[in-house]
Amino acid sequence: MTEAEGEKKPARVVVADDQTVVREGIVMLLGLLPGVEVVGSAGDGEEAVRLVGELVPDVVLMDLRMPRCDGVEATRRIRARYPGTQVVVLTTYADDESLFPALHAGARGYLTKDAGGDEIVRAVESVLSGDAGLSPSVQRRLLERLSEPEPKPAEAEAPDGLTARETEVLVLIGEGLSNQEIARKLHVSTATVKTHINNLFAKTGLKDRAQAVRYAYGKGLVRPRAE
């Protein structure tokens, strides 16, 4: 075997982050590490998608909060158009509203920005070998998510043309949960919860949460708890 045949080709990486100092720092860090070759960098999701089309990298290190096109949407586009390129999220945020949409969009790795260079390289190598490149904290959250009971569906038939999810939100309002608590329970954003509430209010003619609670009890969607 020749030396060339015995050498492992470095992973070709594009770095996407809207903060110039952070982006340049990641590029510089990766340039010092073996097994990685940075072939481009992008300041937002639109540019990241364009660079993937031009450079055909193996992996994109993707920030989430970026202008024009955020990291989740950029990941979705990349995985749909260029399935040979994997995405590893590298972000400040590890909350459910960041983590799960990114994974659903097709990211195979998820790291927070306190990850060291070796951890980033391991994540890149993992996703290229078909495994997931997840930080320990993200792995723990996924296990916690799997162990959480699913919200109980409403027992009564959905009234007034409400969808199953709108009825589910209504039940949780009736149980006294806040928008933030409903979002965490359903693993969606608070903006999504507000949209469901606006829709169900429009369909039922309800004006506020107090009316929604009375309505949920009146329709048999929520029952008083036994003392």
C-alpha positions in Angstrom: 0.0 0.0 0.0 1.4 3.4 -1.0 1.5 6.4 1.4 -1.3 8.0 -0.5 -3.5 4.9 -0.3 -2.9 4.6 3.4 -3.8 8.2 4.2 -7.4 9.1 5.2 -8.8 11.9 3.2 -9.7 14.9 5.4 -13.4 15.7 5.8 -14.3 18.7 3.7 -16.2 21.2 5.9 -18.2 24.4 5.4 -18.7 26.6 8.5 -22.0 28.6 8.8 -22.3 31.3 11.5 -23.5 34.9 11.2 -21.1 36.2 13.8 -17.8 37.0 12.0 -15.6 36.6 15.0 -17.1 33.3 16.0 -17.1 32.0 12.4 -13.4 32.9 11.9 -12.5 31.4 15.2 -14.1 28.1 14.3 -12.4 28.1 11.0 -9.0 28.9 12.6 -9.6 26.2 15.2 -10.5 23.5 12.6 -7.4 24.5 10.5 -5.2 23.4 13.4 -6.8 19.9 13.7 -6.1 16.8 11.7 -8.8 15.2 9.6 -10.6 18.3 8.7 -10.3 20.7 5.8 -12.4 23.9 5.8 -13.4 24.6 2.2 -15.7 27.5 2.8 -17.6 29.7 5.4 -21.0 31.3 5.3 -22.6 34.2 7.1 -26.2 33.0 6.9 -28.3 30.0 5.8 -28.9 31.2 2.3 -25.1 31.4 1.7 -24.6 28.1 3.4 -27.0 26.4 1.0 -25.3 28.1 -2.0 -21.8 27.0 -0.9 -22.9 23.4 -0.5 -24.1 23.4 -4.1 -20.8 24.9 -5.3 -18.3 23.1 -3.0 -20.0 19.8 -2.3 -18.6 19.5 1.2 -18.9 16.4 3.4 -20.2 18.3 6.4 -21.7 21.7 7.3 -21.1 23.0 10.8 -24.4 25.0 11.1 -25.3 27.7 13.5 -29.1 28.0 14.2 -29.9 31.7 14.8 -28.9 33.4 11.5 -30.5 36.1 9.3 -32.3 35.6 6.0 -32.5 31.8 6.4 -32.0 30.2 9.8 -30.0 27.0 10.5 -33.1 24.8 10.7 -34.4 25.8 7.3 -30.9 25.7 5.8 -30.5 22.2 7.1 -33.8 21.2 5.6 -32.8 22.6 2.2 -29.3 21.0 2.2 -30.6 17.6 3.2 -33.3 17.7 0.5 -31.1 19.0 -2.3 -27.7 17.6 -1.4 -28.2 14.4 0.6 -24.5 13.6 0.4 -23.7 16.5 2.7 -24.3 15.9 6.4 -25.1 18.7 8.9 -23.7 19.1 12.4 -25.4 21.9 14.4 -22.9 24.0 16.4 -24.9 26.5 18.5 -25.2 28.3 21.8 -28.6 26.8 22.4 -29.5 23.3 23.6 -33.2 23.9 24.5 -36.0 21.8 23.1 -37.2 24.5 20.7 -33.7 24.5 19.1 -32.7 20.9 19.4 -35.7 19.0 18.1 -36.6 21.1 15.0 -32.9 20.9 13.9 -32.9 17.1 14.2 -36.3 16.8 12.4 -34.8 18.9 9.6 -32.1 16.3 9.1 -29.1 17.3 11.3 -27.1 14.2 12.3 -25.0 16.0 14.9 -25.7 18.6 17.5 -23.0 20.4 19.6 -23.0 23.5 21.7 -20.3 26.1 21.2 -18.5 25.1 24.4 -17.4 22.0 22.5 -13.6 21.6 22.1 -11.9 21.0 18.8 -11.5 17.3 19.4 -15.3 16.9 20.1 -16.1 18.7 16.9 -13.8 16.4 14.9 -15.4 13.4 16.6 -18.8 14.6 15.7 -17.8 15.1 12.0 -16.2 11.7 11.9 -19.3 10.1 13.5 -21.8 11.6 11.0 -19.6 10.6 8.1 -19.5 7.0 9.3 -23.3 6.9 9.6 -23.6 7.6 13.4 -25.0 10.5 15.3 -22.6 13.2 16.5 -24.3 14.4 19.7 -22.9 16.1 22.7 -23.4 14.3 26.0 -26.0 16.9 27.2 -28.0 16.4 24.0 -27.9 12.7 24.3 -29.3 13.0 27.9 -32.1 15.3 26.6 -33.1 12.8 23.9 -33.2 10.0 26.5 -35.4 12.2 28.8 -37.7 13.0 25.8 -38.1 9.3 25.1 -39.0 8.6 28.7 -41.6 11.3 28.9 -45.2 10.2 28.7 -47.1 11.4 25.6 -49.9 13.9 26.3 -53.2 12.2 26.7 -55.5 12.7 23.8 -58.9 14.2 24.5 -61.5 11.6 25.3 -64.4 13.4 23.9 -64.9 14.1 20.2 -63.3 17.4 19.0 -66.1 20.1 19.0 -66.6 23.0 16.6 -64.3 21.7 13.9 -61.2 21.8 16.1 -58.2 19.8 14.9 -56.7 17.1 17.2 -53.8 19.4 18.1 -56.1 22.4 18.8 -58.2 20.2 21.0 -55.0 19.0 22.8 -54.0 22.6 23.4 -57.5 23.4 24.7 -57.3 20.5 27.1 -54.0 21.7 28.5 -55.4 25.2 28.9 -58.3 23.7 30.8 -55.7 21.9 33.0 -54.2 25.3 33.9 -51.0 25.2 31.8 -49.3 28.4 30.6 -48.3 28.8 26.9 -44.7 28.0 27.9 -45.7 24.8 29.7 -47.9 23.7 26.8 -45.0 24.3 24.4 -42.6 22.2 26.6 -45.2 19.4 26.9 -45.9 19.2 23.2 -42.3 19.9 22.2 -43.3 22.9 20.0 -42.5 26.6 20.1 -44.5 29.1 22.1 -45.3 30.8 18.8 -46.9 27.6 17.5 -48.9 27.3 20.7 -50.2 30.9 20.2 -51.2 30.1 16.7 -53.2 27.0 17.8 -54.9 29.1 20.5 -55.8 31.9 18.1 -57.3 29.3 15.7 -59.3 27.5 18.4 -60.6 30.9 19.8 -61.7 31.8 16.3 -63.5 28.5 15.7 -65.2 28.5 19.1 -65.9 32.2 19.6 -63.9 32.3 22.8 -62.4 35.6 24.0 -59.9 34.6 26.7 -58.4 31.7 28.7 -61.1 31.9 31.4 -63.7 31.2 28.8 -61.5 28.5 27.3 -61.3 26.7 30.6 -65.1 26.8 31.1 -65.6 25.6 27.5 -63.2 22.7 28.0 -65.1 21.6 31.1 -68.4 22.2 29.5 -67.6 20.0 26.6 -66.3 17.2 28.8 -62.7 17.6 27.5 -61.5 18.2 31.1 -62.9 16.7 34.2 -62.6 17.9 37.8 -59.9 16.1 39.7 -61.0 13.9 42.4 -60.1 15.2 45.9 
